[in-house]
Structures are given as C-alpha cells and as structure tokens.
C-alpha cells in the first residue's frame, strides 16, 4: 500500500510539473505563435488525471490508516506466516572459553542450537530458545513499593536535616 501511495504521489508531481510547463508556454510567445487548440485540451486532460489521482490517493490513505486495514494486514500475516516468516536452526559448537569450534572437535566442545528467524528479505534475528522451571525464576520485584520506601526514607531524612545540618 505504501509503495502504491508513493507511486501516486510521484505521478501527481510529474503531472503538476507538466501542467505548469504548459501554462507557462501558453502565456509566453510560444503560446501566441502556436495558437492551436491542443494546449488547452491537453491541460484539461492533465487536470482530470490529477483529480483522479487525488481521489485514488485519498482512498489509499484511508485504507492504509484505518484500524480495519491494520487488522487485515495482521490477519494476513497470521493466516499465512510461512510466506513472510521463516524459522530455521543454526548449530554452533563452542569450547569452554565460548570460542566457536569446527564440527570435528566435538569431544572438546558443546553444541549450542540457535533459532534464526527471518521476517521478509531484510530483517533477521538470531536467538536461543530456552526452557527452565518457573521455580528457578527470580522473585518478582515490586518497583512501586521500592520507590515508595526510598521516597519515604528520603522525606524522613530531609525532615531531620536542614541545609545539611542535623536538627
């Protein structure tokens, strides 16, 4: 959609330049010398084409910017992810110092399997997929509670001191 919109904008710019050139030629000596009816007709054709381009550009802009269009794009992506997202594995062998080793050194190295995810042609991410039990997770921290404790302790500290002197 964005490519189509850019194409419409470029075509509109070209038509505007052509229309300006026709209008300048019609107003100068060239227009007086060539008093044919071709220039006004061509100018009108360009104006009609520009109006059609404006309408099409508005329609494309409305389609791209609406929530329905975004949902349609998401549904397309999720409906056929194989066309847009490609996942494959990449296995590396690392020694004890985490240096990459060739496959033939399997006795002194450990395999690490990575997931390589490609989104279209230009974006690629590589990561490791890992599972571990929930009980091994660090406890969840309550950042609001911590911030409140710091604010209360700072307020108490400020109340007992004035200009760096204890009261």
trRosetta pair geometry for C-beta under 8 A, 3 or more apart (Angstrom, degrees):
i j d omega theta_ij theta_ji phi_ij phi_ji
1 4 5.7 -55 -151 34 32 112
1 5 6.4 32 152 -20 66 105
1 60 6.2 165 -167 -168 88 95
1 63 6.4 -142 -137 102 135 110
1 64 4.7 163 140 -88 139 105
1 69 7.5 50 -71 -174 170 132
2 5 5.5 -52 -148 35 35 113
2 6 6.4 36 153 -19 66 104
2 64 6.8 103 -69 -127 68 146
3 6 5.7 -52 -148 36 32 111
3 7 6.4 35 152 -20 64 106
4 7 5.6 -54 -151 35 31 114
4 8 6.5 33 151 -19 64 104
4 60 5.7 -150 106 -132 112 143
5 8 5.7 -52 -151 34 32 112
5 9 6.5 34 151 -20 64 104
5 57 6.6 94 -142 -141 76 76
5 60 4.8 -177 -84 126 89 136
5 61 6.6 101 -122 -70 129 70
5 64 6.8 -36 -45 -24 141 152
6 9 5.6 -53 -149 34 34 113
6 10 6.4 34 153 -19 66 104
7 10 5.8 -53 -149 35 31 110
7 11 6.4 29 154 -17 65 106
8 11 5.8 -55 -147 38 31 110
8 12 6.3 34 153 -21 65 106
8 53 5.7 161 -167 -165 93 92
8 56 5.9 -152 -125 103 139 109
8 57 4.7 177 133 -85 141 92
8 60 6.6 168 5 20 153 151
9 12 5.7 -54 -148 35 31 112
9 13 6.4 33 153 -20 64 104
9 57 6.9 101 -67 -121 68 131
10 13 5.7 -54 -150 34 32 112
10 14 6.5 32 153 -18 65 104
11 14 5.7 -53 -150 36 33 112
11 15 6.4 32 153 -17 66 105
11 53 6.0 -152 100 -123 111 140
12 15 5.8 -55 -148 38 32 110
12 16 6.4 34 153 -22 65 105
12 50 6.2 94 -137 -136 81 81
12 53 4.9 175 -81 133 95 144
12 54 7.2 98 -115 -66 133 67
12 57 7.0 -8 -44 -49 143 146
13 16 5.7 -52 -148 34 31 113
13 17 6.5 30 154 -17 64 104
14 17 5.8 -55 -151 36 32 110
14 18 6.4 31 152 -18 65 107
15 18 5.6 -54 -145 38 34 112
15 19 6.2 36 154 -21 66 106
15 46 5.3 165 -167 -164 97 95
15 49 6.0 -149 -125 99 148 114
15 50 5.1 -174 121 -77 141 96
15 53 7.0 170 20 4 152 155
16 19 5.7 -53 -146 36 30 112
16 20 6.4 32 154 -19 64 104
16 50 7.1 96 -67 -113 72 134
17 20 5.8 -53 -148 35 32 111
17 21 6.4 32 153 -19 64 105
18 21 5.7 -54 -149 36 32 112
18 22 6.5 33 152 -19 65 104
18 46 5.9 -153 98 -123 112 143
19 22 5.7 -53 -149 35 32 111
19 23 6.3 30 154 -18 65 107
19 43 6.3 96 -137 -140 81 77
19 46 4.8 -179 -79 124 98 144
19 47 7.0 99 -116 -64 136 71
19 50 7.3 -18 -40 -41 146 143
20 23 5.7 -56 -146 38 31 109
20 24 6.3 31 156 -19 66 106
21 24 5.8 -54 -146 37 30 110
21 25 6.3 28 155 -17 64 108
22 25 5.8 -58 -147 39 29 110
22 26 6.2 29 155 -21 65 108
22 39 5.8 162 -168 -159 101 91
22 42 6.3 -153 -123 99 148 111
22 43 5.1 -173 124 -84 144 95
22 46 7.2 170 14 9 150 153
23 26 5.7 -53 -145 35 31 112
23 27 6.4 23 158 -15 64 109
23 43 7.0 99 -67 -121 76 131
24 27 6.0 -62 -148 40 29 105
24 28 6.3 19 159 -16 65 114
25 28 6.1 -64 -143 37 28 106
25 30 4.7 -56 -163 85 82 132
25 31 5.8 132 137 -56 59 88
25 39 7.0 -143 95 -126 110 136
26 30 7.8 -61 -68 88 21 90
26 31 4.0 90 -158 -104 33 136
26 39 5.1 157 -86 150 109 147
26 40 7.7 97 -118 -64 145 70
26 43 7.5 -17 -36 -54 149 144
27 31 6.0 82 1 7 14 151
28 31 5.8 118 57 7 51 97
28 32 7.7 -104 118 2 41 92
29 32 5.5 -56 -152 37 43 110
29 33 6.1 38 153 -19 73 107
30 33 5.9 -58 -147 38 31 109
30 34 6.2 -8 166 17 68 109
31 34 6.7 -71 -134 58 24 81
31 35 7.6 69 161 -89 57 58
31 39 6.9 -77 -122 38 91 175
32 35 6.8 -3 -167 -65 32 95
34 38 7.9 -49 153 45 115 112
34 39 7.4 109 109 -31 111 123
36 39 6.9 116 81 -4 81 86
37 40 6.1 -55 -166 43 62 106
37 41 6.1 58 142 -20 82 112
38 41 6.0 -69 -152 42 30 109
38 42 6.0 25 158 -18 70 112
39 42 5.9 -57 -142 39 28 107
39 43 6.1 31 157 -22 64 109
40 43 5.5 -53 -144 37 31 115
40 44 6.4 33 156 -20 64 104
41 44 5.8 -53 -150 35 31 111
41 45 6.5 35 150 -21 64 104
42 45 5.5 -50 -149 33 35 115
42 46 6.5 37 152 -20 65 103
43 46 5.8 -53 -151 34 32 111
43 47 6.6 32 151 -18 64 104
44 47 5.6 -52 -148 36 35 112
44 48 6.4 36 153 -20 66 104
45 48 5.8 -54 -149 36 31 111
45 49 6.3 29 153 -17 65 108
46 49 5.7 -56 -147 39 31 111
46 50 6.2 34 153 -21 66 106
47 50 5.6 -53 -145 36 31 113
47 51 6.5 34 154 -21 64 103
48 51 5.8 -52 -151 33 31 111
48 52 6.6 30 151 -17 63 105
49 52 5.6 -53 -150 37 34 112
49 53 6.3 37 150 -21 65 105
50 53 5.5 -52 -146 36 34 114
50 54 6.4 39 152 -23 65 102
51 54 5.6 -49 -149 32 32 114
51 55 6.6 32 152 -17 63 104
52 55 5.8 -54 -151 36 33 111
52 56 6.3 29 152 -15 66 108
53 56 5.7 -57 -145 41 32 109
53 57 6.0 35 155 -23 67 108
54 57 5.6 -53 -143 36 28 113
54 58 6.4 31 155 -20 62 105
55 58 5.8 -54 -150 35 29 112
55 59 6.5 30 151 -19 63 106
56 59 5.5 -53 -149 36 33 114
56 60 6.4 33 153 -18 66 104
57 60 5.8 -52 -146 37 31 109
57 61 6.2 33 153 -21 64 108
58 61 5.6 -54 -146 37 30 113
58 62 6.3 29 155 -18 64 106
59 62 5.8 -56 -149 36 29 110
59 63 6.4 28 154 -18 64 107
60 63 5.7 -56 -147 37 32 111
60 64 6.2 26 157 -17 67 108
61 64 6.0 -57 -144 38 27 107
61 65 6.0 9 164 -6 64 119
62 65 6.3 -68 -137 46 24 101
62 66 6.3 28 167 -35 63 111
63 66 6.6 -57 -146 18 22 110
63 69 5.1 121 167 -89 59 137
64 69 5.7 -149 -128 135 16 161
65 69 7.0 63 48 42 23 139
66 69 4.7 100 62 2 83 100
66 70 7.2 -149 99 -1 48 84
67 70 5.6 -55 -151 39 37 111
67 71 6.2 36 152 -18 69 106
68 71 5.7 -56 -146 40 31 111
68 72 6.2 36 153 -22 65 105
69 72 5.6 -51 -147 34 31 114
69 73 6.5 33 153 -19 64 103
70 73 5.7 -52 -150 35 33 111
70 74 6.4 31 152 -16 65 105
71 74 5.6 -52 -146 38 34 111
71 75 6.2 36 153 -20 66 105
72 75 5.6 -53 -144 37 31 112
72 76 6.4 35 153 -22 63 103
73 76 5.6 -51 -149 33 31 114
73 77 6.5 31 153 -18 64 105
74 77 5.7 -54 -149 37 33 111
74 78 6.1 19 158 -7 68 110
75 78 6.0 -60 -138 47 29 101
75 79 5.6 33 159 -27 66 114
76 79 5.7 -55 -136 36 23 113
76 80 6.7 -33 179 34 60 98
77 80 7.6 -97 -150 60 15 63
77 81 6.4 46 165 -95 62 72
77 84 5.7 -63 -133 54 79 157
77 85 7.8 71 -171 -22 91 110
78 81 6.4 1 -133 -57 29 100
80 83 4.9 18 137 10 108 115
80 84 7.3 97 105 0 79 97
81 84 6.1 -80 -152 54 45 91
81 85 4.7 -26 178 38 92 114
82 85 7.2 -61 -93 62 18 70
82 86 7.6 60 -159 -89 52 68
84 119 6.7 10 156 -156 84 63
84 120 6.2 -15 -159 -65 76 68
85 117 6.6 -15 -167 -169 95 95
85 118 7.2 155 -156 80 45 56
85 119 5.9 -11 -104 -104 76 65
86 117 7.3 156 81 -156 48 47
86 118 4.5 -8 58 55 98 105
87 115 6.2 -14 -163 -172 102 101
87 116 7.1 152 -153 80 50 51
87 117 5.1 -12 -101 -103 81 76
87 118 7.8 -164 -72 21 37 69
88 115 7.8 155 82 -156 29 57
88 116 5.4 -19 66 61 77 101
89 113 5.6 -14 -169 -171 118 101
89 114 6.9 142 -161 75 63 47
89 115 6.2 -40 -104 -102 65 54
89 116 7.1 154 -116 14 13 86
90 113 7.4 145 75 -160 42 53
90 114 4.5 -26 67 66 95 101
90 115 7.7 172 21 -91 83 7
90 116 5.1 66 -18 -28 118 118
90 126 6.8 -30 37 -139 141 119
91 111 5.5 -13 -171 -164 108 109
91 112 7.1 154 -155 77 57 43
91 113 5.0 -23 -100 -102 81 71
91 114 7.4 -179 -83 19 30 73
92 100 5.8 -68 -169 -124 113 98
92 111 7.3 144 79 -155 39 57
92 112 5.0 -19 65 61 91 97
92 114 6.7 32 0 -8 105 114
93 100 7.0 92 71 -161 59 59
93 101 4.6 -71 106 67 103 93
93 102 7.2 -18 58 94 128 13
93 103 6.2 142 -6 -99 142 45
93 105 6.7 157 125 74 141 89
93 106 6.7 -92 -133 -102 149 61
93 109 4.1 71 164 127 101 137
93 110 6.9 160 -154 74 66 26
93 111 5.5 -38 -97 -94 73 59
93 112 7.5 164 -96 15 22 76
94 98 5.1 -7 -175 -136 128 46
94 99 6.6 139 -153 61 73 29
94 100 6.2 -44 -97 -94 68 43
94 101 6.6 148 -117 6 15 93
94 109 5.9 158 75 -161 23 99
94 110 5.9 -29 63 61 79 80
94 112 5.6 24 -1 -9 116 122
95 98 7.2 -93 67 -19 60 12
95 99 5.2 -9 37 54 107 86
95 101 5.2 98 -43 -45 92 125
95 105 7.5 -32 -77 128 102 134
95 108 5.9 2 -123 134 98 94
95 109 4.9 -64 -80 -99 58 86
95 110 7.9 127 -114 14 18 74
96 108 7.8 -73 -16 174 93 83
101 105 4.4 -93 169 69 126 131
101 108 7.1 -175 -126 88 167 92
101 109 4.1 -138 46 -74 146 154
102 105 5.6 93 63 3 73 101
103 106 6.6 5 176 -57 54 96
105 108 5.4 -49 170 51 98 98
105 109 5.2 71 110 -5 97 120
106 109 6.2 -81 -127 54 28 92
106 111 8.0 -2 -134 -51 90 96
112 128 6.9 -53 177 -107 101 129
113 128 7.4 114 87 -134 55 86
114 126 5.3 23 161 -178 131 98
114 127 6.7 159 -160 85 89 19
114 128 5.5 -67 -112 -83 68 71
115 126 7.2 167 84 -152 47 53
115 127 5.8 -20 59 68 93 71
115 128 7.0 139 12 -114 84 23
115 129 5.3 52 -17 -22 132 107
116 124 6.6 -1 -176 -175 91 107
116 125 7.6 169 -153 88 48 44
116 126 5.0 -15 -104 -103 74 86
117 124 7.0 162 86 -155 48 58
117 125 5.1 -10 60 61 98 90
117 126 7.6 178 21 -83 68 37
117 127 7.6 -11 6 22 109 98
118 121 7.8 20 173 -110 114 20
118 123 7.1 138 -161 89 54 57
118 124 4.8 -19 -104 -104 73 89
119 123 4.3 -22 63 82 101 113
119 124 7.3 -169 21 -80 69 39
119 125 7.7 31 -7 1 104 98
120 123 6.0 54 52 29 97 91
132 136 5.1 -80 153 68 114 137
132 137 7.7 141 100 -58 110 72
133 136 5.0 96 69 -1 83 103
134 137 5.7 -33 -167 1 49 117
141 146 6.9 3 171 -27 107 134
142 145 3.9 36 113 17 117 119
142 146 6.5 153 93 -16 66 85
143 146 5.5 -52 -147 38 37 114
143 147 6.2 38 155 -20 68 105
144 147 5.7 -53 -146 37 31 111
144 148 6.3 33 153 -21 64 107
145 148 5.7 -54 -148 35 30 113
145 149 6.5 33 153 -20 63 103
146 149 5.7 -54 -151 33 32 111
146 150 6.5 29 153 -16 65 105
147 150 5.8 -55 -150 38 33 110
147 151 6.3 31 153 -18 66 107
148 151 5.7 -54 -145 38 31 110
148 152 6.2 30 157 -18 66 107
149 152 5.9 -56 -145 38 28 108
149 153 6.2 23 158 -14 65 109
150 153 5.9 -58 -143 41 28 106
150 154 6.1 28 157 -18 65 109
151 154 5.7 -55 -144 39 29 110
151 155 6.2 30 156 -20 65 107
152 155 5.7 -54 -145 36 30 111
152 156 6.4 29 154 -18 64 105
153 156 5.7 -51 -145 37 32 111
153 157 6.2 35 153 -21 64 106
154 157 5.5 -53 -146 37 32 113
154 158 6.3 31 155 -18 66 105
155 158 5.8 -53 -146 38 31 110
155 159 6.3 34 153 -23 63 106
156 159 5.6 -53 -148 33 32 113
156 160 6.6 20 157 -12 64 107
157 160 6.2 -63 -151 39 30 102
157 161 6.4 -9 162 13 66 112
158 161 6.4 -76 -138 56 29 86
160 166 6.4 -12 148 -141 90 77
160 167 6.1 -139 -172 30 50 100
161 164 6.4 7 170 -125 122 10
161 165 6.3 153 -159 72 81 32
161 166 5.6 -48 -101 -93 80 47
161 167 6.8 -163 -103 -15 27 84
162 165 5.9 -29 68 61 68 87
162 167 6.0 64 1 -63 104 103
